[in-house]
Amino acid sequence: MLPLGNLLARFKNLTNTERVRKELICEVLKEFKIPLLNTQIFFSKNTVFIKAPPIIKTEVALKKGDILKKITTNTGLRHIQDIF
């Protein structure tokens, strides 16, 4: 019989998909010099919502088209259609 640690080892590499998607969006926003934390990003269907100060939301709105292009090129985020 195998030890329990060996049986559960296969589950160590599983990730929280929502957390991973938030991190990917943060990485894209960092490329546009927009500082944002994972806790400031929320999903609803195919839309990303940002809970941040108005100045950051304005920056996102100004660069929205470019950000969406960059986000949708990522395989895990192809379903994203809008960002608020």
C-alpha positions as CSV (number, residue, x, y, z in Angstrom):
1,M,0.0,0.0,0.0
2,L,1.3,3.5,-0.9
3,P,1.7,6.1,1.8
4,L,-0.9,8.9,1.8
5,G,1.8,11.6,1.0
6,N,2.6,9.8,-2.3
7,L,-1.1,9.6,-3.2
8,L,-1.7,13.3,-2.6
9,A,1.5,14.4,-4.3
10,R,-0.3,14.6,-7.6
11,F,-2.6,17.3,-6.3
12,K,0.3,19.7,-5.4
13,N,0.5,21.1,-8.9
14,L,-3.1,21.9,-9.2
15,T,-3.7,25.6,-9.2
16,N,-6.6,27.9,-8.4
17,T,-7.7,28.9,-11.9
18,E,-9.2,32.2,-10.8
19,R,-6.0,33.1,-9.0
20,V,-3.9,32.2,-12.1
21,R,-6.2,34.3,-14.3
22,K,-5.9,37.3,-11.9
23,E,-2.1,37.0,-11.9
24,L,-2.1,36.9,-15.7
25,I,-4.1,40.0,-15.9
26,C,-1.8,41.7,-13.4
27,E,1.2,40.8,-15.5
28,V,-0.5,42.3,-18.6
29,L,-1.3,45.5,-16.7
30,K,2.3,45.7,-15.4
31,E,3.4,45.8,-19.0
32,F,1.3,49.0,-19.4
33,K,2.7,50.4,-16.2
34,I,-0.6,50.0,-14.3
35,P,0.0,48.8,-10.7
36,L,-2.8,46.5,-9.6
37,L,-3.1,43.7,-7.0
38,N,-4.8,40.3,-7.5
39,T,-7.4,41.4,-4.8
40,Q,-8.5,44.3,-7.0
41,I,-9.6,42.1,-9.9
42,F,-13.0,40.4,-10.2
43,F,-14.6,38.4,-12.9
44,S,-18.2,38.2,-14.0
45,K,-18.9,36.0,-17.1
46,N,-16.6,37.4,-19.8
47,T,-15.9,40.7,-18.1
48,V,-13.1,41.8,-15.8
49,F,-13.9,44.3,-13.1
50,I,-11.3,46.4,-11.4
51,K,-11.8,47.8,-7.9
52,A,-9.2,50.6,-7.8
53,P,-8.9,54.3,-7.4
54,P,-10.4,56.4,-10.2
55,I,-6.9,57.4,-11.6
56,I,-6.1,53.7,-12.2
57,K,-9.5,53.0,-13.8
58,T,-8.9,56.0,-16.1
59,E,-5.6,54.7,-17.2
60,V,-7.2,51.3,-17.9
61,A,-10.0,53.0,-19.9
62,L,-7.5,55.0,-22.0
63,K,-5.5,51.8,-22.9
64,K,-8.5,49.5,-22.9
65,G,-8.2,48.4,-26.5
66,D,-4.5,47.5,-26.3
67,I,-5.0,45.8,-22.9
68,L,-7.8,43.6,-24.3
69,K,-5.7,42.7,-27.3
70,K,-2.9,41.6,-25.1
71,I,-5.2,39.8,-22.7
72,T,-6.9,37.8,-25.4
73,T,-3.7,36.6,-26.9
74,N,-3.1,34.6,-23.8
75,T,-4.6,31.2,-24.1
76,G,-6.2,31.2,-20.6
77,L,-7.9,34.5,-21.1
78,R,-9.3,34.3,-24.6
79,H,-12.9,34.5,-23.3
80,I,-12.4,38.0,-21.8
81,Q,-14.4,40.5,-23.9
82,D,-14.5,43.6,-21.7
83,I,-12.7,45.3,-18.8
84,F,-14.2,47.9,-16.4
